[in-house]
Amino acid sequence: MLNWEKINFVILDMDGTLLDLHFDNYFWQTHIPSKYAKAHNMSLKEAQDYLNIETSKVSGKIEWYCLDYWTDKLDLPIVELKKEIKHKIALRPDTLPFLDALRQANKKVVLVTNAHPDSLSLKVERTELDKHIDLLISTHDYGVTKESQMLWQKLQADLKFDNDTTLFVDDSLTILDSAKKFGIKHLLSVANPDSKRPIMSEVHLKGYPYITDYRSIISDIK
């Protein structure tokens, strides 16, 4: 599926790729609507409808991922509310074996996430991902997301990776499309980002090679 002999640089997403996306889905689709409905004396359905409208306005933009933006927009203490359910933050069970295999094969491994720095810090605190990855980057440091070609241009200027020898792994097909457009040669999608939801079908994966368990490809890493 992947030609590991031609890959020396690996860029990894975080949520849904290394961490179970259930935390984020639960937070934004259940926890926040409940808190917003209570704070504004409205029904849960009304809160969910409002949040769906507001998130659609900034989908793919840095604001979508910005905890400061949502703290102001919703008048809710977003970081504190994340901490209320931090027990739900969890590594995928196949993540550490995968990261260890990459390290043993001397691959350069960089995490690039659209998550806000406060969210990244909370998740690193809970999972100790930083002990297994060479460099962790929040796209907020660049002011643009992985959906933007500008982000890839800035990353390449800083990290000096070669598109032909770089692997990018993400659970977002929109973001994989962005990486493909930039020219990154090796791409891998994650078909089961949320452990509480069904595996995506091949039809929905738009032709990208995919995994449901990294341990199935560990023996191929060279």
N, C-alpha and C positions, 0 to 999 in steps of 0.2 A: 504493500500500500504506500509506503514511504521509502525513499532511497536514502537511508541514514548515512551512507558513506559520502553523500553529497550535502549533508546538513551539518553545520558547525555552530549555528546561532539559532536559539529557540526563543521566541517571544510568546508569552502565555497571558491570556486573560485571567481574571480572578474569579468573579462570581459566575457560577454555572460551569466553569472550566476546571478550576481547582477546588472551589468551595461549592457546597450544595446550594443551589439557587433557592431552595425552599425558604431560607431566612428572608431574603429580599422580597420574594413573592408574598410571603405572609405579612411582612412589615408594611408593604405598600398597598396590598389588596385587602387586608383584614385589620391590622393593628391601627394604621393611620386613619382609615375611614371611620373606625369605631371611635377613636379619640376626637376626630373632627366633628362627627355627629353629636357627640356629647357636649363638646365645647360650644357648639353653635345651635344647640337645641333643635336638631333636625333628625330625620330618619336616617338609618344606615344607607338605604337606597339613594336618598337625596345626596348624601355625602359621597357615595361612590360615583354617582353621576357627575357631580361637580369635579371630583378629582380626575375622572377620566377626561373631561373637557380640558382641564388645565394642563394635564400631562401631555395631551395630544398637541397642545400649542407649542411645546418646547421639545418634542420627541427628537432624539438624536443630537440635540444641542447641549452645550455645557450646563445650561440651567437645569436640564432634566436630572442631571446627576449631582447638582449642587445642594448640599444640605443647608447652606446659608440662604439660598434662594427660597427653599421650601419653608424654612423657619419663618422668614418674613412673609411669604405668600399665605401661609396657613395659620400664622400666629400660634405655632406649636413648637415646643422644644425638641426638635427632631433628633438631635444627638442623644439627649436623655431618653427619649422614647425608644431609640435603638438599643440603648443599654438595658432597658427594661426586659427585652427579650433576647439578650446576647447569648443566652444558653442555647438558642437555636442555631447559632453560627457553628458550622461544622465543615471539616474537610471531606471531600469525596473519599471513600475508602481506598480508592486506587491512586490517589494523588501522591502520597509520599513514596510508594514504590516507583512511580514514574519519575519523580524528581530525583530520587537516589540513582536510578538507572542513567539519567541524563548526566548527572555529576560524574558517575563512574566512567562514562564514555567521553568525559572532558568537553561536553558541550557548554557553550556560554548560554546561561539561562537568565532571561529578564522578564519580569512581570510588568505588564502595561495594562492598567485598569482605568476605566472612566470613573471609577468610584472617587468620591470626595476624599481628601486626605484624612479627615476625621473618621470616616468610615473605614478607610484602609488601616488606620492605626488601631481601631477597635478590633478589626478582624485579625490583624497580625498579633495583637495582644492575646487573642483567644486561641490562635492556631500555631503561632511561631513559624509562619511561612518564611520569614526572613532568614531562618537558619538553613533553608534548603535552596535558596535562590540568590543569584549573584547581585541582582539589583531590582528594586521595586520602584515603579514610577506611577504616579497619578497624572492623568492627562490634564488635570486642573493646573499643574505647573506650567503647561503650555497654553492654556486658555482655549483649547479646541479639543474635540473628541476624536476617537478612532474612526468615526464616520467621515471625518474630513481628510482630504488629501494633504492639507497643510500640516496636520499632525504627523503623518508619515514622513513628510519632507524634513520636519524638525527632528524627529526621532533618528532618522538616518544620518543627519548631519552630526548629531551628538554621539550616537552609538557606533557609527561606521560599519553597520552591517551590510553585507552583500545580498541583494535580493535573490540571487541564484543559489545561495547556500543557507538561506534562512527559512525556518519553519515558523508559521504562525498558527496558534490554536485558539479558537473562540467558539462560544455557543451561539453567537448572534450571526445570522446569515447576512444581515445588512453590513455588519462590520467585516466579515470575511470578504464580501463583495468589494469593500473599500480597499482592503489589503491586496486583493487580486488586481484591482485597477491600478494600484501603485506599482505592481510588478513583482510582489513577493511570490516566489515560485512554488514553495511547499506550503500547503494549507490543509488544516484538519479541523473538522467540526465535531461538536459534542452533541450526541443525539438524546442524551438523558440529563440535562442540566439540573432538573428539579427531581429529587428522589421520590417526591409524592405525586408526580405526574407521569403519564405514559411516555414511552420512548417515541420520538418523532419518526415518522415513516420515511423511507428513502425518497418518496415523492416530494416531501417537504424540505429535504436537505439540498435541493437544487444541484445535485450532482457532485457535491463535495464529498471527499472521503471522510469517514466518520468513525468514532469509537463510542462504545458504551462502557468500556472498561479498559483503562490504559494498560492493565496487566497483560492484556492479550497481545500487546505489541512490544512489551519490554524486551523480549528475547531477540527482537530484530535490531535493537539499538546498538550501533557500533561506533 
